Amino acid sequence: MTTPTTSTTRTDVCIVGNGAIAKTTALGFAQAGHSVTLLAPPARPAAEAPSSASAAERPWDVRVYALNHTAHDLLASLKVWGALDLARVAAVDAMDVHGDGEGGGTLGFDAFGARVGTLAWIVEDHNLNQALDAALKFAHNVQRVEGRACELSCSDEGAALRLEDGRRIECALLVGADGRESWVRGQCDIGVDYRMYHQRAIVTNFSCEKPHHGVAHQWFTCADGIVALLPLPGNRVSLVWSAPETLADTLMDESLGELAIRLGEYADDKLGALRPLQPEAVAAVPLALVKPHAIVAPRVALVGDAAHAVHPLAGHGMNLGFGDVVDLLATVREREERRAIGDERVLARYARKRKEDVVMMQLATDGLERLFGANLEPVRVMRNLGLNLLDKMPALKRRLMAHAMGKSSI
């Protein structure tokens, strides 16, 4: 039986969450000189890989991120990028987008045209979190607390959390980094607009017969959703198939060998035969557009999926979260000396900074999903023509690539 406690922790910043965005936020504030408390839910028992397994032998995560230059530069500045197992990080040197139907349109992007060394980097969830955890161990002004909050109150002095066991955390700024169904956001009575896509992202990994040459492929199939194959180190690729729910159920009932055969319709000429990696692993993630009516409240700021969730077709949901961290840290750093870090005007500036980037990504991902989900022949013809036309407009392509990479221009 747990004995209730009334101990109180006082800190500059309290971050609720335990994902990569929460940990990055904690590191950013700590390295800026603030005291930080990272509140995470109690850890679940997890099966560990055999201690004799080397990093190279560790199974490949089905959950991977296509990190852009904003994410890379932030992680590098926090000394996290160098702590990654870089042998398990793949550079994306080009991206090919394929339209639907016979003679579907095509659109290509490459690092040379973008005037950069690489477009993005594919990083496994485990690799990223392991590097963040290692960095947090050396952050002396970060305290990690396990527990669940049950009450949030805010005043002119700051925010206060009461945990289920009676402990309290008082802070000048509370950061909600607790995901799409954010408890912090709910406690602040921030309304949310949802659009359920009635799709699930089927994620798994394959080896490929032909080298992928660092090219990410994406097929807009209309009836079957959106298929993406992202490069992993070696002759391996990561699948993200945004499939309608009925098809998703079928795919999850099939073996990965059968799924590989299905993918041959798209990938055979580019990658050759696909084979499931061993041990086999697959997951399905429900997809939705989440648009909170605000990303700040008195003494509270939201980051990551708590602040926005978008369709994964562009692979930038995590990058939006890293952009939140960059802008929140900058806004707090640039505030007037007389203002507290949780000051209403400071948080309002953060909200304004994020608005354009987030709205543009929401419009782009939602608009593309609607456009390529329309099963009408005139629409199909026009969208394929549009892809081909855009592919012949280098100036506009560079602007699109700059936004995707998190740069103002290239």
Protein Blocks (a to p, Z undefined) as FASTA:
>chain_A
ZZddfbdcddfbdcedjbfklmmmmmmmmmnopacddddddddddddddfklcfklpccd
fbdcdddfklmmmmmmnommmmpcfklcccdfbdcdddedehiacddddfklnopabfbd
cddfklmmmmmmmmmmmmmkbccdedddfbdcddfkbccdddfkopacddfbdcdfebjk
lfklmmnopacddddehiacdddddddfbdfklpacdddehjnopadddddehjdddddd
dddfklmmmmmmpcfklmmmmmmmmmmmmnopaddddddddddddddddddfbfbdehia
cehjlloccdfklopmmmmmmmmmmmmmmmmmmpcfklcfkbfklmmmmmmmmmmmmmmm
mmmmmmmmmmmmpccfklmmmmmmmmmmmmmmmklmmmmmmmmnopabZZ
